[in-house]
């Protein structure tokens, strides 16, 4: 039961929160219900990650202990040192970064170039060809896996980084083109018209006006490209054979097979360490990521 003093405190707290002012009792309870559902959902979604981090700091025999021990005792930071030195993860990280950086350059350049053409350049069949580009998103990757492997094999690109980087220079992906096109369409056409009157070429408008204004959308595409390259497992598994060219995802997959008996605490430590760059990139660019999604017309 809420005492008069507690009720007074609650009313003062609500008055101090601008978002809750003017709400009826029913609206307040509905918002409280939504918050509780969201918090419970977020907790459930984050639970496997919490277990991963907790297990990475435990003794091996306590990883599968039931009920789970969420706070390790003792805390073993040595697991991370042992895991990251058991296999050459520094080499895997270096290979992955080479692929990711090349893909970032390729996708940001080619996808923005194609998107600008579909958004601002008038040419016969523009909408038809844009529909064809969107239709490619409906083709599963596994359908294209065999023919692309045959093509790259004939080109003698197997066991090189070329199959994982060169295709990104030819369009940058249908989804990225779509996202950037939607953003370019929100920029007033008067800016481009004024630049044309001043004698600016079409490429100059793209490079000097559109790209600086499209930073939020480009950041969103950069985050998606980073996540795709860092987490890609099928591509490196198909095209890379030499252990010195393995990426992070392949290194983690071979981590267990390299041990005579699985040491789950070390596997959890290696997995947690490899997830850390993804989390850092997302939180550092979170503001631009949300802004890019909203301004590209993908909200809701």
C-alpha positions in Angstrom: 0.0 0.0 0.0 1.3 3.5 -0.9 1.6 5.8 2.1 0.7 9.5 1.7 4.4 10.4 2.0 5.3 7.9 -0.8 2.5 9.2 -3.0 3.8 12.7 -2.6 7.3 11.6 -3.5 5.9 9.8 -6.6 4.0 12.9 -7.8 7.0 15.1 -7.4 9.1 12.5 -9.3 6.6 12.5 -12.1 6.5 16.3 -12.2 10.3 16.3 -12.6 10.1 14.1 -15.7 8.8 16.2 -18.7 7.9 13.1 -20.7 5.4 12.0 -18.1 3.7 15.3 -17.5 0.1 15.6 -18.6 -0.4 11.8 -18.8 -3.6 10.2 -17.6 -3.5 7.4 -15.1 -4.2 4.8 -17.8 -1.5 6.2 -20.1 1.0 6.2 -17.2 0.3 2.6 -16.5 0.5 1.7 -20.2 3.9 3.3 -20.5 5.1 1.6 -17.3 4.0 -1.8 -18.8 5.8 -1.1 -22.1 9.0 -0.2 -20.2 8.8 -3.4 -18.1 8.3 -5.5 -21.3 11.2 -3.8 -23.0 13.5 -4.2 -19.9 12.6 -7.9 -19.6 13.1 -8.4 -23.3 16.5 -6.6 -23.3 17.6 -8.7 -20.2 16.6 -11.9 -22.0 18.4 -10.9 -25.1 21.6 -9.9 -23.2 21.6 -13.0 -21.0 23.7 -15.2 -23.3 26.3 -12.4 -23.5 26.4 -12.0 -19.8 26.9 -15.8 -19.5 29.7 -15.6 -22.1 31.6 -12.9 -20.2 31.1 -14.6 -16.8 32.3 -18.0 -18.1 35.3 -16.4 -19.7 36.5 -15.4 -16.2 35.8 -18.7 -14.4 37.8 -21.9 -13.6 37.2 -24.5 -16.3 35.2 -26.9 -13.9 32.8 -24.1 -13.0 31.6 -23.1 -16.5 28.7 -25.5 -16.6 28.0 -25.4 -12.9 24.2 -25.4 -12.1 22.8 -23.1 -10.8 25.2 -20.8 -12.7 27.7 -18.7 -10.8 27.2 -15.3 -12.4 30.0 -13.6 -10.5 33.2 -15.7 -10.9 35.1 -16.6 -7.8 38.0 -16.4 -8.3 38.2 -14.1 -11.3 40.7 -15.4 -13.8 41.8 -12.7 -16.2 44.6 -15.2 -17.2 42.0 -17.0 -19.3 42.2 -14.2 -21.9 46.0 -14.3 -22.0 46.0 -18.1 -22.4 43.3 -18.0 -25.1 44.8 -15.3 -27.2 48.2 -16.8 -27.2 47.0 -20.4 -27.7 46.4 -19.6 -31.4 47.8 -16.6 -33.4 44.8 -14.4 -33.0 46.9 -11.3 -33.7 47.3 -12.7 -37.2 43.6 -13.5 -37.6 42.7 -9.9 -36.4 45.2 -8.5 -38.9 43.8 -10.5 -41.8 40.2 -9.6 -40.8 41.1 -5.9 -40.6 42.7 -6.0 -44.1 39.5 -7.4 -45.5 37.2 -5.1 -43.6 39.2 -1.9 -44.4 39.2 -2.8 -48.2 35.5 -3.6 -48.0 34.8 -0.3 -46.2 36.6 1.7 -49.0 34.9 -0.3 -51.7 31.4 -0.2 -50.4 31.3 3.5 -49.3 32.6 4.6 -52.7 30.7 2.3 -55.1 27.4 2.1 -53.2 27.2 5.9 -52.7 28.1 6.4 -56.4 25.4 4.0 -57.6 22.9 5.5 -55.1 23.5 9.0 -56.3 22.9 7.9 -59.8 19.6 6.3 -58.9 18.5 9.3 -56.8 19.6 12.3 -58.8 20.4 11.3 -62.4 17.6 11.0 -65.0 18.3 8.1 -67.5 16.0 5.7 -69.4 14.7 2.8 -67.3 16.1 4.2 -64.1 13.3 2.9 -61.9 13.3 -0.4 -63.7 17.0 -1.0 -63.1 16.6 0.1 -59.5 13.9 -2.5 -59.1 16.3 -5.1 -60.5 18.9 -4.1 -58.0 16.3 -4.5 -55.2 15.2 -7.9 -56.5 18.8 -9.2 -56.1 18.2 -9.0 -52.3 15.7 -11.8 -52.7 18.3 -14.2 -54.1 19.8 -16.3 -51.2 23.6 -16.2 -50.9 23.7 -20.0 -50.9 22.2 -20.1 -54.4 25.1 -18.0 -55.7 27.8 -19.8 -53.7 28.6 -22.6 -56.3 28.7 -20.4 -59.4 30.8 -17.7 -57.7 33.2 -20.3 -56.4 33.6 -21.7 -59.9 34.3 -18.2 -61.3 36.9 -17.3 -58.7 38.4 -20.8 -59.1 38.9 -20.2 -62.8 40.4 -16.8 -62.0 42.8 -18.6 -59.6 41.7 -16.4 -56.7 41.3 -19.3 -54.3 43.3 -18.9 -51.0 43.6 -15.2 -51.6 41.7 -12.2 -50.2 40.5 -11.2 -53.7 37.1 -13.1 -53.6 36.4 -11.4 -50.3 37.2 -7.9 -51.3 37.0 -7.3 -55.1 33.2 -7.9 -55.5 32.6 -5.0 -53.1 34.0 -2.6 -55.6 31.2 -3.4 -58.0 28.1 -1.8 -56.5 28.6 -2.3 -52.8 25.5 -4.3 -52.2 21.8 -3.7 -53.0 20.8 -2.8 -49.4 23.5 -0.2 -49.1 22.5 1.3 -52.5 18.9 1.4 -51.3 19.7 3.0 -48.0 21.9 5.7 -49.5 19.5 6.4 -52.3 16.7 7.1 -49.8 19.0 9.5 -48.0 20.0 11.4 -51.1 16.4 11.8 -52.0 15.8 13.8 -48.8 18.4 16.4 -49.7 16.8 19.4 -51.4 17.3 19.5 -55.2 17.9 23.3 -55.0 21.4 22.6 -53.6 22.4 20.7 -56.7 20.7 23.2 -59.0 22.6 26.1 -57.4 25.9 24.2 -57.8 25.1 23.6 -61.5 24.5 27.3 -62.0 27.9 28.0 -60.5 29.4 25.6 -63.0 30.0 22.6 -60.8 30.1 19.3 -62.7 27.8 16.4 -61.7 30.7 14.5 -60.2 31.6 17.7 -58.2 28.0 17.8 -56.9 28.3 14.2 -55.8 31.7 14.6 -54.2 31.6 18.1 -52.7 27.9 18.5 -51.7 26.2 15.2 -51.4 28.8 13.1 -49.7 29.5 15.6 -46.8 25.8 15.8 -46.2 25.4 12.1 -46.2 27.7 11.4 -43.3 25.0 9.8 -41.1 23.9 7.4 -43.8 27.5 6.6 -44.8 28.3 5.9 -41.1 25.4 3.5 -41.0 26.6 1.7 -44.1 30.2 1.6 -42.7 28.9 -0.1 -39.5 26.9 -2.7 -41.5 30.0 -3.3 -43.6 32.2 -3.7 -40.6 29.8 -6.1 -38.9 29.4 -8.1 -42.1 33.2 -8.4 -42.7 34.1 -9.1 -39.1 31.5 -11.8 -38.6 31.7 -13.4 -42.1 32.2 -17.1 -41.8 31.1 -18.7 -45.0 33.2 -16.5 -47.3 36.6 -17.2 -45.6 35.6 -20.8 -45.1 35.1 -21.2 -48.9 38.0 -19.3 -50.2 40.8 -19.4 -47.6 42.9 -22.6 -47.1 46.2 -21.5 -45.6 46.1 -21.1 -41.7 48.2 -17.9 -42.0 45.3 -16.3 -44.0 42.5 -17.3 -41.6 40.2 -14.6 -40.3 38.8 -14.2 -36.8 35.6 -16.3 -37.4 37.6 -19.2 -38.9 40.2 -18.9 -36.1 37.5 -19.2 -33.5 35.9 -22.2 -35.3 39.3 -24.0 -35.3 40.0 -23.1 -31.7 38.2 -26.1 -30.3 39.7 -28.6 -32.7 43.2 -27.5 -31.8 42.7 -28.7 -28.2 42.9 -32.3 -27.2 40.2 -31.7 -24.6 37.9 -28.6 -25.0 38.7 -25.9 -22.5 35.4 -24.0 -22.5 36.6 -21.1 -20.3 39.4 -20.3 -22.8 36.9 -20.6 -25.7 34.6 -18.2 -24.0 37.5 -15.8 -23.4 38.5 -15.9 -27.0 34.9 -15.3 -28.2 34.4 -12.4 -25.7 37.7 -10.8 -26.9 36.6 -11.0 -30.5 33.2 -9.5 -29.8 34.7 -6.5 -28.1 35.7 -4.6 -31.3 32.1 -5.0 -32.7 30.6 -3.5 -29.5 33.1 -0.6 -29.4 32.4 0.3 -33.1 28.7 0.2 -32.5 28.7 2.4 -29.3 31.2 4.9 -30.8 29.1 5.4 -33.9 25.6 4.8 -32.3 24.5 8.4 -32.7 25.2 8.5 -36.4 23.8 5.0 -36.9 20.4 6.0 -35.5 20.4 9.3 -37.3 21.2 7.6 -40.6 18.4 5.0 -40.2 15.9 7.7 -39.3 16.8 10.1 -42.1 16.9 7.4 -44.7 13.2 6.7 -44.4 13.7 3.3 -42.8 12.1 4.2 -39.5 9.1 2.1 -38.6 
